[in-house]
Amino acid sequence: MIPFENTLPYETIGRDVYLVECPYCGERNVHLALKTNDLQPIREGRKKLIVFPCCREKITAVDADRDYLLADRIVRRR
């Protein structure tokens, strides 16, 4: 079972990937340094370091689906 507190919802607009809200600082519509073609290797099991440009926090994405990124640690509270 996938731990819900390790997931982050994301949106794609064109080839860009956005978070609805940063889980660390609360900034809205965070543009990640990640393109839609970077999501497929993550889905296939390749880990990807993601640095949030708003507050410089870091997570490692270990999986992704069409709506959520799965991080290696807890990124939100229930």
mmJSON file of the N, C-alpha and C atoms, coordinates in Angstrom:
{"data_MODEL":{"atom_site":{
"group_PDB":["ATOM","ATOM","ATOM","ATOM","ATOM","ATOM","ATOM","ATOM","ATOM","ATOM","ATOM","ATOM","ATOM","ATOM","ATOM","ATOM","ATOM","ATOM","ATOM","ATOM","ATOM","ATOM","ATOM","ATOM","ATOM","ATOM","ATOM","ATOM","ATOM","ATOM","ATOM","ATOM","ATOM","ATOM","ATOM","ATOM","ATOM","ATOM","ATOM","ATOM","ATOM","ATOM","ATOM","ATOM","ATOM","ATOM","ATOM","ATOM","ATOM","ATOM","ATOM","ATOM","ATOM","ATOM","ATOM","ATOM","ATOM","ATOM","ATOM","ATOM","ATOM","ATOM","ATOM","ATOM","ATOM","ATOM","ATOM","ATOM","ATOM","ATOM","ATOM","ATOM","ATOM","ATOM","ATOM","ATOM","ATOM","ATOM","ATOM","ATOM","ATOM","ATOM","ATOM","ATOM","ATOM","ATOM","ATOM","ATOM","ATOM","ATOM","ATOM","ATOM","ATOM","ATOM","ATOM","ATOM","ATOM","ATOM","ATOM","ATOM","ATOM","ATOM","ATOM","ATOM","ATOM","ATOM","ATOM","ATOM","ATOM","ATOM","ATOM","ATOM","ATOM","ATOM","ATOM","ATOM","ATOM","ATOM","ATOM","ATOM","ATOM","ATOM","ATOM","ATOM","ATOM","ATOM","ATOM","ATOM","ATOM","ATOM","ATOM","ATOM","ATOM","ATOM","ATOM","ATOM","ATOM","ATOM","ATOM","ATOM","ATOM","ATOM","ATOM","ATOM","ATOM","ATOM","ATOM","ATOM","ATOM","ATOM","ATOM","ATOM","ATOM","ATOM","ATOM","ATOM","ATOM","ATOM","ATOM","ATOM","ATOM","ATOM","ATOM","ATOM","ATOM","ATOM","ATOM","ATOM","ATOM","ATOM","ATOM","ATOM","ATOM","ATOM","ATOM","ATOM","ATOM","ATOM","ATOM","ATOM","ATOM","ATOM","ATOM","ATOM","ATOM","ATOM","ATOM","ATOM","ATOM","ATOM","ATOM","ATOM","ATOM","ATOM","ATOM","ATOM","ATOM","ATOM","ATOM","ATOM","ATOM","ATOM","ATOM","ATOM","ATOM","ATOM","ATOM","ATOM","ATOM","ATOM","ATOM","ATOM","ATOM","ATOM","ATOM","ATOM","ATOM","ATOM","ATOM","ATOM","ATOM","ATOM","ATOM","ATOM","ATOM","ATOM","ATOM","ATOM","ATOM","ATOM","ATOM","ATOM","ATOM","ATOM"],
"id":[1,2,3,4,5,6,7,8,9,10,11,12,13,14,15,16,17,18,19,20,21,22,23,24,25,26,27,28,29,30,31,32,33,34,35,36,37,38,39,40,41,42,43,44,45,46,47,48,49,50,51,52,53,54,55,56,57,58,59,60,61,62,63,64,65,66,67,68,69,70,71,72,73,74,75,76,77,78,79,80,81,82,83,84,85,86,87,88,89,90,91,92,93,94,95,96,97,98,99,100,101,102,103,104,105,106,107,108,109,110,111,112,113,114,115,116,117,118,119,120,121,122,123,124,125,126,127,128,129,130,131,132,133,134,135,136,137,138,139,140,141,142,143,144,145,146,147,148,149,150,151,152,153,154,155,156,157,158,159,160,161,162,163,164,165,166,167,168,169,170,171,172,173,174,175,176,177,178,179,180,181,182,183,184,185,186,187,188,189,190,191,192,193,194,195,196,197,198,199,200,201,202,203,204,205,206,207,208,209,210,211,212,213,214,215,216,217,218,219,220,221,222,223,224,225,226,227,228,229,230,231,232,233,234],
"type_symbol":["N","C","C","N","C","C","N","C","C","N","C","C","N","C","C","N","C","C","N","C","C","N","C","C","N","C","C","N","C","C","N","C","C","N","C","C","N","C","C","N","C","C","N","C","C","N","C","C","N","C","C","N","C","C","N","C","C","N","C","C","N","C","C","N","C","C","N","C","C","N","C","C","N","C","C","N","C","C","N","C","C","N","C","C","N","C","C","N","C","C","N","C","C","N","C","C","N","C","C","N","C","C","N","C","C","N","C","C","N","C","C","N","C","C","N","C","C","N","C","C","N","C","C","N","C","C","N","C","C","N","C","C","N","C","C","N","C","C","N","C","C","N","C","C","N","C","C","N","C","C","N","C","C","N","C","C","N","C","C","N","C","C","N","C","C","N","C","C","N","C","C","N","C","C","N","C","C","N","C","C","N","C","C","N","C","C","N","C","C","N","C","C","N","C","C","N","C","C","N","C","C","N","C","C","N","C","C","N","C","C","N","C","C","N","C","C","N","C","C","N","C","C","N","C","C","N","C","C","N","C","C","N","C","C"],
"label_atom_id":["N","CA","C","N","CA","C","N","CA","C","N","CA","C","N","CA","C","N","CA","C","N","CA","C","N","CA","C","N","CA","C","N","CA","C","N","CA","C","N","CA","C","N","CA","C","N","CA","C","N","CA","C","N","CA","C","N","CA","C","N","CA","C","N","CA","C","N","CA","C","N","CA","C","N","CA","C","N","CA","C","N","CA","C","N","CA","C","N","CA","C","N","CA","C","N","CA","C","N","CA","C","N","CA","C","N","CA","C","N","CA","C","N","CA","C","N","CA","C","N","CA","C","N","CA","C","N","CA","C","N","CA","C","N","CA","C","N","CA","C","N","CA","C","N","CA","C","N","CA","C","N","CA","C","N","CA","C","N","CA","C","N","CA","C","N","CA","C","N","CA","C","N","CA","C","N","CA","C","N","CA","C","N","CA","C","N","CA","C","N","CA","C","N","CA","C","N","CA","C","N","CA","C","N","CA","C","N","CA","C","N","CA","C","N","CA","C","N","CA","C","N","CA","C","N","CA","C","N","CA","C","N","CA","C","N","CA","C","N","CA","C","N","CA","C","N","CA","C","N","CA","C","N","CA","C","N","CA","C","N","CA","C","N","CA","C","N","CA","C","N","CA","C"],
"label_alt_id":[null,null,null,null,null,null,null,null,null,null,null,null,null,null,null,null,null,null,null,null,null,null,null,null,null,null,null,null,null,null,null,null,null,null,null,null,null,null,null,null,null,null,null,null,null,null,null,null,null,null,null,null,null,null,null,null,null,null,null,null,null,null,null,null,null,null,null,null,null,null,null,null,null,null,null,null,null,null,null,null,null,null,null,null,null,null,null,null,null,null,null,null,null,null,null,null,null,null,null,null,null,null,null,null,null,null,null,null,null,null,null,null,null,null,null,null,null,null,null,null,null,null,null,null,null,null,null,null,null,null,null,null,null,null,null,null,null,null,null,null,null,null,null,null,null,null,null,null,null,null,null,null,null,null,null,null,null,null,null,null,null,null,null,null,null,null,null,null,null,null,null,null,null,null,null,null,null,null,null,null,null,null,null,null,null,null,null,null,null,null,null,null,null,null,null,null,null,null,null,null,null,null,null,null,null,null,null,null,null,null,null,null,null,null,null,null,null,null,null,null,null,null,null,null,null,null,null,null,null,null,null,null,null,null],
"label_comp_id":["MET","MET","MET","ILE","ILE","ILE","PRO","PRO","PRO","PHE","PHE","PHE","GLU","GLU","GLU","ASN","ASN","ASN","THR","THR","THR","LEU","LEU","LEU","PRO","PRO","PRO","TYR","TYR","TYR","GLU","GLU","GLU","THR","THR","THR","ILE","ILE","ILE","GLY","GLY","GLY","ARG","ARG","ARG","ASP","ASP","ASP","VAL","VAL","VAL","TYR","TYR","TYR","LEU","LEU","LEU","VAL","VAL","VAL","GLU","GLU","GLU","CYS","CYS","CYS","PRO","PRO","PRO","TYR","TYR","TYR","CYS","CYS","CYS","GLY","GLY","GLY","GLU","GLU","GLU","ARG","ARG","ARG","ASN","ASN","ASN","VAL","VAL","VAL","HIS","HIS","HIS","LEU","LEU","LEU","ALA","ALA","ALA","LEU","LEU","LEU","LYS","LYS","LYS","THR","THR","THR","ASN","ASN","ASN","ASP","ASP","ASP","LEU","LEU","LEU","GLN","GLN","GLN","PRO","PRO","PRO","ILE","ILE","ILE","ARG","ARG","ARG","GLU","GLU","GLU","GLY","GLY","GLY","ARG","ARG","ARG","LYS","LYS","LYS","LYS","LYS","LYS","LEU","LEU","LEU","ILE","ILE","ILE","VAL","VAL","VAL","PHE","PHE","PHE","PRO","PRO","PRO","CYS","CYS","CYS","CYS","CYS","CYS","ARG","ARG","ARG","GLU","GLU","GLU","LYS","LYS","LYS","ILE","ILE","ILE","THR","THR","THR","ALA","ALA","ALA","VAL","VAL","VAL","ASP","ASP","ASP","ALA","ALA","ALA","ASP","ASP","ASP","ARG","ARG","ARG","ASP","ASP","ASP","TYR","TYR","TYR","LEU","LEU","LEU","LEU","LEU","LEU","ALA","ALA","ALA","ASP","ASP","ASP","ARG","ARG","ARG","ILE","ILE","ILE","VAL","VAL","VAL","ARG","ARG","ARG","ARG","ARG","ARG","ARG","ARG","ARG"],
"label_asym_id":["A","A","A","A","A","A","A","A","A","A","A","A","A","A","A","A","A","A","A","A","A","A","A","A","A","A","A","A","A","A","A","A","A","A","A","A","A","A","A","A","A","A","A","A","A","A","A","A","A","A","A","A","A","A","A","A","A","A","A","A","A","A","A","A","A","A","A","A","A","A","A","A","A","A","A","A","A","A","A","A","A","A","A","A","A","A","A","A","A","A","A","A","A","A","A","A","A","A","A","A","A","A","A","A","A","A","A","A","A","A","A","A","A","A","A","A","A","A","A","A","A","A","A","A","A","A","A","A","A","A","A","A","A","A","A","A","A","A","A","A","A","A","A","A","A","A","A","A","A","A","A","A","A","A","A","A","A","A","A","A","A","A","A","A","A","A","A","A","A","A","A","A","A","A","A","A","A","A","A","A","A","A","A","A","A","A","A","A","A","A","A","A","A","A","A","A","A","A","A","A","A","A","A","A","A","A","A","A","A","A","A","A","A","A","A","A","A","A","A","A","A","A","A","A","A","A","A","A","A","A","A","A","A","A"],
"label_entity_id":["1","1","1","1","1","1","1","1","1","1","1","1","1","1","1","1","1","1","1","1","1","1","1","1","1","1","1","1","1","1","1","1","1","1","1","1","1","1","1","1","1","1","1","1","1","1","1","1","1","1","1","1","1","1","1","1","1","1","1","1","1","1","1","1","1","1","1","1","1","1","1","1","1","1","1","1","1","1","1","1","1","1","1","1","1","1","1","1","1","1","1","1","1","1","1","1","1","1","1","1","1","1","1","1","1","1","1","1","1","1","1","1","1","1","1","1","1","1","1","1","1","1","1","1","1","1","1","1","1","1","1","1","1","1","1","1","1","1","1","1","1","1","1","1","1","1","1","1","1","1","1","1","1","1","1","1","1","1","1","1","1","1","1","1","1","1","1","1","1","1","1","1","1","1","1","1","1","1","1","1","1","1","1","1","1","1","1","1","1","1","1","1","1","1","1","1","1","1","1","1","1","1","1","1","1","1","1","1","1","1","1","1","1","1","1","1","1","1","1","1","1","1","1","1","1","1","1","1","1","1","1","1","1","1"],
"label_seq_id":[1,1,1,2,2,2,3,3,3,4,4,4,5,5,5,6,6,6,7,7,7,8,8,8,9,9,9,10,10,10,11,11,11,12,12,12,13,13,13,14,14,14,15,15,15,16,16,16,17,17,17,18,18,18,19,19,19,20,20,20,21,21,21,22,22,22,23,23,23,24,24,24,25,25,25,26,26,26,27,27,27,28,28,28,29,29,29,30,30,30,31,31,31,32,32,32,33,33,33,34,34,34,35,35,35,36,36,36,37,37,37,38,38,38,39,39,39,40,40,40,41,41,41,42,42,42,43,43,43,44,44,44,45,45,45,46,46,46,47,47,47,48,48,48,49,49,49,50,50,50,51,51,51,52,52,52,53,53,53,54,54,54,55,55,55,56,56,56,57,57,57,58,58,58,59,59,59,60,60,60,61,61,61,62,62,62,63,63,63,64,64,64,65,65,65,66,66,66,67,67,67,68,68,68,69,69,69,70,70,70,71,71,71,72,72,72,73,73,73,74,74,74,75,75,75,76,76,76,77,77,77,78,78,78],
"pdbx_PDB_ins_code":[null,null,null,null,null,null,null,null,null,null,null,null,null,null,null,null,null,null,null,null,null,null,null,null,null,null,null,null,null,null,null,null,null,null,null,null,null,null,null,null,null,null,null,null,null,null,null,null,null,null,null,null,null,null,null,null,null,null,null,null,null,null,null,null,null,null,null,null,null,null,null,null,null,null,null,null,null,null,null,null,null,null,null,null,null,null,null,null,null,null,null,null,null,null,null,null,null,null,null,null,null,null,null,null,null,null,null,null,null,null,null,null,null,null,null,null,null,null,null,null,null,null,null,null,null,null,null,null,null,null,null,null,null,null,null,null,null,null,null,null,null,null,null,null,null,null,null,null,null,null,null,null,null,null,null,null,null,null,null,null,null,null,null,null,null,null,null,null,null,null,null,null,null,null,null,null,null,null,null,null,null,null,null,null,null,null,null,null,null,null,null,null,null,null,null,null,null,null,null,null,null,null,null,null,null,null,null,null,null,null,null,null,null,null,null,null,null,null,null,null,null,null,null,null,null,null,null,null,null,null,null,null,null,null],
"Cartn_x":[0.839,0.0,0.886,0.517,1.281,0.92,1.917,1.631,1.171,-0.058,-0.644,0.179,0.774,1.516,2.829,3.211,4.417,4.085,2.841,2.443,2.227,2.475,2.247,1.44,0.298,-0.442,0.272,0.28,0.897,-0.003,0.254,-0.468,0.556,0.156,1.009,0.297,1.061,0.573,1.605,1.204,2.169,3.165,4.442,5.478,5.981,5.414,5.865,5.074,5.724,5.103,5.006,3.821,3.545,2.982,3.344,2.672,1.579,0.462,-0.626,-0.178,0.529,1.019,2.268,3.259,4.477,4.138,4.514,4.19,5.028,6.063,6.964,6.687,6.537,6.355,4.958,4.139,2.779,2.631,3.714,3.657,2.718,1.901,0.93,1.494,1.072,1.458,2.969,3.649,5.112,5.55,6.318,6.841,8.113,8.062,9.216,10.171,11.424,12.431,12.32,11.156,10.816,9.896,10.162,9.325,8.511,7.49,6.636,7.406,8.426,9.209,10.123,10.306,11.06,10.215,8.906,8.026,8.089,8.286,8.309,9.433,10.688,11.726,11.408,10.737,10.337,9.313,8.372,7.362,7.999,9.122,9.819,10.765,10.835,11.628,12.895,13.181,14.372,14.077,14.948,14.756,15.175,14.518,14.807,14.772,15.874,15.933,15.163,14.255,13.467,13.722,14.143,14.386,13.27,12.599,11.526,12.142,11.821,12.449,12.002,10.88,10.342,11.08,11.479,12.084,13.348,13.761,14.99,14.949,13.775,13.647,13.82,14.18,14.431,13.661,13.219,12.674,13.245,13.158,13.498,12.21,11.862,10.679,11.062,10.317,10.616,9.587,8.45,7.432,6.489,5.719,4.749,3.62,2.454,1.365,0.864,-0.352,-0.834,-1.165,-1.31,-1.746,-0.819,-0.012,0.77,2.223,3.108,4.502,4.621,5.364,5.613,7.022,7.127,8.417,8.968,10.25,10.913,10.697,10.017,9.756,8.401,7.966,6.675,6.762,5.799,5.787,4.512,3.535,2.331,1.705,0.988,0.324,-1.115,-1.696,-3.101,-4.054],
"Cartn_y":[-1.18,0.0,1.246,2.208,3.445,4.371,4.879,5.795,7.158,7.538,8.785,10.003,9.962,11.143,11.35,10.42,10.567,11.033,11.399,11.782,13.282,13.779,15.183,15.266,15.953,16.131,17.148,16.873,17.805,18.001,19.057,19.383,19.576,19.284,19.585,20.614,21.592,22.603,22.665,22.22,22.083,21.002,21.342,20.388,20.645,21.633,22.011,21.274,21.07,20.39,21.384,21.492,22.411,21.647,22.093,21.632,22.634,22.14,23.028,23.902,23.288,24.02,23.343,24.127,23.585,23.05,21.822,21.264,21.85,22.585,23.122,24.586,25.424,26.853,27.365,26.554,26.959,27.777,28.032,28.774,28.051,28.803,28.215,28.195,27.212,27.064,27.094,26.136,26.062,25.363,26.072,25.531,24.747,23.433,22.58,22.547,22.292,22.121,20.692,20.379,19.031,19.178,18.429,18.444,17.157,17.155,15.973,14.752,14.941,13.781,13.242,13.967,13.467,12.529,12.54,11.723,10.24,9.915,8.509,7.717,8.212,7.464,7.29,8.266,8.132,7.01,6.946,5.875,4.504,4.457,3.189,2.806,3.622,3.268,4.073,5.015,5.843,6.971,7.159,8.212,9.554,10.625,11.969,12.948,13.664,14.7,15.919,16.41,17.59,18.649,19.832,20.964,21.972,22.345,23.318,24.709,25.447,26.753,27.814,27.604,28.603,28.629,27.466,27.42,26.561,26.009,25.206,23.875,23.432,22.091,21.064,19.836,18.786,17.521,16.817,15.469,14.61,13.321,12.399,11.723,11.912,11.253,9.826,8.864,7.451,6.791,7.453,6.919,8.062,7.858,8.861,8.162,8.77,8.355,9.614,9.595,10.755,11.954,11.738,12.816,13.107,12.125,12.253,11.854,12.548,12.13,11.423,10.333,9.61,9.946,10.498,10.893,9.787,9.891,8.894,9.145,10.229,10.55,11.255,11.461,12.117,13.583,14.012,15.401,16.142,15.417,16.094,15.302,16.025,15.426,15.117,14.149,13.786,14.801],
"Cartn_z":[0.0,0.0,0.0,-0.804,-0.926,0.236,0.964,2.076,1.556,1.897,1.415,1.816,3.001,3.463,2.708,1.84,1.011,-0.402,-0.665,-2.018,-2.14,-3.35,-3.673,-4.96,-4.958,-6.207,-7.096,-8.391,-9.329,-10.539,-11.271,-12.501,-13.61,-14.83,-15.977,-16.841,-17.269,-18.203,-19.314,-20.487,-21.572,-21.195,-21.188,-20.79,-19.375,-18.699,-17.365,-16.291,-15.137,-14.0,-12.842,-12.27,-11.169,-9.979,-8.791,-7.579,-7.254,-6.778,-6.383,-5.218,-4.263,-3.095,-2.559,-2.18,-1.576,-0.184,0.121,1.435,2.567,2.243,3.266,3.594,2.565,2.845,2.5,1.817,1.499,0.231,-0.477,-1.745,-2.714,-3.44,-4.368,-5.785,-6.572,-7.978,-8.168,-7.594,-7.631,-8.915,-9.735,-10.991,-10.69,-10.893,-10.609,-11.797,-11.528,-12.582,-13.104,-13.641,-14.073,-15.275,-16.312,-17.509,-17.574,-18.386,-18.487,-18.972,-19.807,-20.26,-19.16,-18.054,-16.897,-16.035,-16.222,-15.389,-15.749,-17.019,-17.428,-16.756,-16.72,-15.991,-14.505,-13.894,-12.489,-12.36,-13.29,-13.279,-13.443,-14.147,-14.394,-13.26,-12.209,-11.039,-10.828,-11.698,-11.527,-10.541,-9.571,-8.572,-9.155,-8.696,-9.192,-8.027,-7.838,-6.81,-7.309,-6.473,-6.814,-5.753,-6.204,-5.311,-5.545,-4.471,-4.574,-4.713,-5.777,-5.992,-4.99,-4.33,-3.41,-2.074,-1.561,-0.224,-0.165,-1.301,-1.427,-0.675,-0.251,0.335,-0.769,-0.383,-1.365,-1.0,-2.052,-1.892,-3.016,-2.844,-3.92,-4.355,-5.629,-6.184,-6.539,-6.016,-6.263,-7.176,-7.398,-8.299,-8.661,-9.715,-10.144,-10.881,-10.812,-11.682,-12.379,-12.901,-13.649,-12.776,-11.466,-10.58,-9.411,-9.012,-7.785,-7.993,-7.255,-7.109,-5.768,-5.731,-4.488,-4.023,-2.818,-2.257,-1.369,-1.063,-0.22,1.266,1.604,3.013,3.128,4.338,4.577,4.162,3.346,2.892,3.278,3.798,4.288,5.419,6.23,7.385,7.014,7.673,7.404,7.939],
"occupancy":[1.0,1.0,1.0,1.0,1.0,1.0,1.0,1.0,1.0,1.0,1.0,1.0,1.0,1.0,1.0,1.0,1.0,1.0,1.0,1.0,1.0,1.0,1.0,1.0,1.0,1.0,1.0,1.0,1.0,1.0,1.0,1.0,1.0,1.0,1.0,1.0,1.0,1.0,1.0,1.0,1.0,1.0,1.0,1.0,1.0,1.0,1.0,1.0,1.0,1.0,1.0,1.0,1.0,1.0,1.0,1.0,1.0,1.0,1.0,1.0,1.0,1.0,1.0,1.0,1.0,1.0,1.0,1.0,1.0,1.0,1.0,1.0,1.0,1.0,1.0,1.0,1.0,1.0,1.0,1.0,1.0,1.0,1.0,1.0,1.0,1.0,1.0,1.0,1.0,1.0,1.0,1.0,1.0,1.0,1.0,1.0,1.0,1.0,1.0,1.0,1.0,1.0,1.0,1.0,1.0,1.0,1.0,1.0,1.0,1.0,1.0,1.0,1.0,1.0,1.0,1.0,1.0,1.0,1.0,1.0,1.0,1.0,1.0,1.0,1.0,1.0,1.0,1.0,1.0,1.0,1.0,1.0,1.0,1.0,1.0,1.0,1.0,1.0,1.0,1.0,1.0,1.0,1.0,1.0,1.0,1.0,1.0,1.0,1.0,1.0,1.0,1.0,1.0,1.0,1.0,1.0,1.0,1.0,1.0,1.0,1.0,1.0,1.0,1.0,1.0,1.0,1.0,1.0,1.0,1.0,1.0,1.0,1.0,1.0,1.0,1.0,1.0,1.0,1.0,1.0,1.0,1.0,1.0,1.0,1.0,1.0,1.0,1.0,1.0,1.0,1.0,1.0,1.0,1.0,1.0,1.0,1.0,1.0,1.0,1.0,1.0,1.0,1.0,1.0,1.0,1.0,1.0,1.0,1.0,1.0,1.0,1.0,1.0,1.0,1.0,1.0,1.0,1.0,1.0,1.0,1.0,1.0,1.0,1.0,1.0,1.0,1.0,1.0,1.0,1.0,1.0,1.0,1.0,1.0],
"B_iso_or_equiv":[0.0,0.0,0.0,0.0,0.0,0.0,0.0,0.0,0.0,0.0,0.0,0.0,0.0,0.0,0.0,0.0,0.0,0.0,0.0,0.0,0.0,0.0,0.0,0.0,0.0,0.0,0.0,0.0,0.0,0.0,0.0,0.0,0.0,0.0,0.0,0.0,0.0,0.0,0.0,0.0,0.0,0.0,0.0,0.0,0.0,0.0,0.0,0.0,0.0,0.0,0.0,0.0,0.0,0.0,0.0,0.0,0.0,0.0,0.0,0.0,0.0,0.0,0.0,0.0,0.0,0.0,0.0,0.0,0.0,0.0,0.0,0.0,0.0,0.0,0.0,0.0,0.0,0.0,0.0,0.0,0.0,0.0,0.0,0.0,0.0,0.0,0.0,0.0,0.0,0.0,0.0,0.0,0.0,0.0,0.0,0.0,0.0,0.0,0.0,0.0,0.0,0.0,0.0,0.0,0.0,0.0,0.0,0.0,0.0,0.0,0.0,0.0,0.0,0.0,0.0,0.0,0.0,0.0,0.0,0.0,0.0,0.0,0.0,0.0,0.0,0.0,0.0,0.0,0.0,0.0,0.0,0.0,0.0,0.0,0.0,0.0,0.0,0.0,0.0,0.0,0.0,0.0,0.0,0.0,0.0,0.0,0.0,0.0,0.0,0.0,0.0,0.0,0.0,0.0,0.0,0.0,0.0,0.0,0.0,0.0,0.0,0.0,0.0,0.0,0.0,0.0,0.0,0.0,0.0,0.0,0.0,0.0,0.0,0.0,0.0,0.0,0.0,0.0,0.0,0.0,0.0,0.0,0.0,0.0,0.0,0.0,0.0,0.0,0.0,0.0,0.0,0.0,0.0,0.0,0.0,0.0,0.0,0.0,0.0,0.0,0.0,0.0,0.0,0.0,0.0,0.0,0.0,0.0,0.0,0.0,0.0,0.0,0.0,0.0,0.0,0.0,0.0,0.0,0.0,0.0,0.0,0.0,0.0,0.0,0.0,0.0,0.0,0.0,0.0,0.0,0.0,0.0,0.0,0.0],
"pdbx_formal_charge":[null,null,null,null,null,null,null,null,null,null,null,null,null,null,null,null,null,null,null,null,null,null,null,null,null,null,null,null,null,null,null,null,null,null,null,null,null,null,null,null,null,null,null,null,null,null,null,null,null,null,null,null,null,null,null,null,null,null,null,null,null,null,null,null,null,null,null,null,null,null,null,null,null,null,null,null,null,null,null,null,null,null,null,null,null,null,null,null,null,null,null,null,null,null,null,null,null,null,null,null,null,null,null,null,null,null,null,null,null,null,null,null,null,null,null,null,null,null,null,null,null,null,null,null,null,null,null,null,null,null,null,null,null,null,null,null,null,null,null,null,null,null,null,null,null,null,null,null,null,null,null,null,null,null,null,null,null,null,null,null,null,null,null,null,null,null,null,null,null,null,null,null,null,null,null,null,null,null,null,null,null,null,null,null,null,null,null,null,null,null,null,null,null,null,null,null,null,null,null,null,null,null,null,null,null,null,null,null,null,null,null,null,null,null,null,null,null,null,null,null,null,null,null,null,null,null,null,null,null,null,null,null,null,null],
"auth_seq_id":[1,1,1,2,2,2,3,3,3,4,4,4,5,5,5,6,6,6,7,7,7,8,8,8,9,9,9,10,10,10,11,11,11,12,12,12,13,13,13,14,14,14,15,15,15,16,16,16,17,17,17,18,18,18,19,19,19,20,20,20,21,21,21,22,22,22,23,23,23,24,24,24,25,25,25,26,26,26,27,27,27,28,28,28,29,29,29,30,30,30,31,31,31,32,32,32,33,33,33,34,34,34,35,35,35,36,36,36,37,37,37,38,38,38,39,39,39,40,40,40,41,41,41,42,42,42,43,43,43,44,44,44,45,45,45,46,46,46,47,47,47,48,48,48,49,49,49,50,50,50,51,51,51,52,52,52,53,53,53,54,54,54,55,55,55,56,56,56,57,57,57,58,58,58,59,59,59,60,60,60,61,61,61,62,62,62,63,63,63,64,64,64,65,65,65,66,66,66,67,67,67,68,68,68,69,69,69,70,70,70,71,71,71,72,72,72,73,73,73,74,74,74,75,75,75,76,76,76,77,77,77,78,78,78],
"auth_comp_id":["MET","MET","MET","ILE","ILE","ILE","PRO","PRO","PRO","PHE","PHE","PHE","GLU","GLU","GLU","ASN","ASN","ASN","THR","THR","THR","LEU","LEU","LEU","PRO","PRO","PRO","TYR","TYR","TYR","GLU","GLU","GLU","THR","THR","THR","ILE","ILE","ILE","GLY","GLY","GLY","ARG","ARG","ARG","ASP","ASP","ASP","VAL","VAL","VAL","TYR","TYR","TYR","LEU","LEU","LEU","VAL","VAL","VAL","GLU","GLU","GLU","CYS","CYS","CYS","PRO","PRO","PRO","TYR","TYR","TYR","CYS","CYS","CYS","GLY","GLY","GLY","GLU","GLU","GLU","ARG","ARG","ARG","ASN","ASN","ASN","VAL","VAL","VAL","HIS","HIS","HIS","LEU","LEU","LEU","ALA","ALA","ALA","LEU","LEU","LEU","LYS","LYS","LYS","THR","THR","THR","ASN","ASN","ASN","ASP","ASP","ASP","LEU","LEU","LEU","GLN","GLN","GLN","PRO","PRO","PRO","ILE","ILE","ILE","ARG","ARG","ARG","GLU","GLU","GLU","GLY","GLY","GLY","ARG","ARG","ARG","LYS","LYS","LYS","LYS","LYS","LYS","LEU","LEU","LEU","ILE","ILE","ILE","VAL","VAL","VAL","PHE","PHE","PHE","PRO","PRO","PRO","CYS","CYS","CYS","CYS","CYS","CYS","ARG","ARG","ARG","GLU","GLU","GLU","LYS","LYS","LYS","ILE","ILE","ILE","THR","THR","THR","ALA","ALA","ALA","VAL","VAL","VAL","ASP","ASP","ASP","ALA","ALA","ALA","ASP","ASP","ASP","ARG","ARG","ARG","ASP","ASP","ASP","TYR","TYR","TYR","LEU","LEU","LEU","LEU","LEU","LEU","ALA","ALA","ALA","ASP","ASP","ASP","ARG","ARG","ARG","ILE","ILE","ILE","VAL","VAL","VAL","ARG","ARG","ARG","ARG","ARG","ARG","ARG","ARG","ARG"],
"auth_asym_id":["A","A","A","A","A","A","A","A","A","A","A","A","A","A","A","A","A","A","A","A","A","A","A","A","A","A","A","A","A","A","A","A","A","A","A","A","A","A","A","A","A","A","A","A","A","A","A","A","A","A","A","A","A","A","A","A","A","A","A","A","A","A","A","A","A","A","A","A","A","A","A","A","A","A","A","A","A","A","A","A","A","A","A","A","A","A","A","A","A","A","A","A","A","A","A","A","A","A","A","A","A","A","A","A","A","A","A","A","A","A","A","A","A","A","A","A","A","A","A","A","A","A","A","A","A","A","A","A","A","A","A","A","A","A","A","A","A","A","A","A","A","A","A","A","A","A","A","A","A","A","A","A","A","A","A","A","A","A","A","A","A","A","A","A","A","A","A","A","A","A","A","A","A","A","A","A","A","A","A","A","A","A","A","A","A","A","A","A","A","A","A","A","A","A","A","A","A","A","A","A","A","A","A","A","A","A","A","A","A","A","A","A","A","A","A","A","A","A","A","A","A","A","A","A","A","A","A","A","A","A","A","A","A","A"],
"auth_atom_id":["N","CA","C","N","CA","C","N","CA","C","N","CA","C","N","CA","C","N","CA","C","N","CA","C","N","CA","C","N","CA","C","N","CA","C","N","CA","C","N","CA","C","N","CA","C","N","CA","C","N","CA","C","N","CA","C","N","CA","C","N","CA","C","N","CA","C","N","CA","C","N","CA","C","N","CA","C","N","CA","C","N","CA","C","N","CA","C","N","CA","C","N","CA","C","N","CA","C","N","CA","C","N","CA","C","N","CA","C","N","CA","C","N","CA","C","N","CA","C","N","CA","C","N","CA","C","N","CA","C","N","CA","C","N","CA","C","N","CA","C","N","CA","C","N","CA","C","N","CA","C","N","CA","C","N","CA","C","N","CA","C","N","CA","C","N","CA","C","N","CA","C","N","CA","C","N","CA","C","N","CA","C","N","CA","C","N","CA","C","N","CA","C","N","CA","C","N","CA","C","N","CA","C","N","CA","C","N","CA","C","N","CA","C","N","CA","C","N","CA","C","N","CA","C","N","CA","C","N","CA","C","N","CA","C","N","CA","C","N","CA","C","N","CA","C","N","CA","C","N","CA","C","N","CA","C","N","CA","C","N","CA","C","N","CA","C","N","CA","C","N","CA","C"],
"pdbx_PDB_model_num":[1,1,1,1,1,1,1,1,1,1,1,1,1,1,1,1,1,1,1,1,1,1,1,1,1,1,1,1,1,1,1,1,1,1,1,1,1,1,1,1,1,1,1,1,1,1,1,1,1,1,1,1,1,1,1,1,1,1,1,1,1,1,1,1,1,1,1,1,1,1,1,1,1,1,1,1,1,1,1,1,1,1,1,1,1,1,1,1,1,1,1,1,1,1,1,1,1,1,1,1,1,1,1,1,1,1,1,1,1,1,1,1,1,1,1,1,1,1,1,1,1,1,1,1,1,1,1,1,1,1,1,1,1,1,1,1,1,1,1,1,1,1,1,1,1,1,1,1,1,1,1,1,1,1,1,1,1,1,1,1,1,1,1,1,1,1,1,1,1,1,1,1,1,1,1,1,1,1,1,1,1,1,1,1,1,1,1,1,1,1,1,1,1,1,1,1,1,1,1,1,1,1,1,1,1,1,1,1,1,1,1,1,1,1,1,1,1,1,1,1,1,1,1,1,1,1,1,1,1,1,1,1,1,1]
}}}
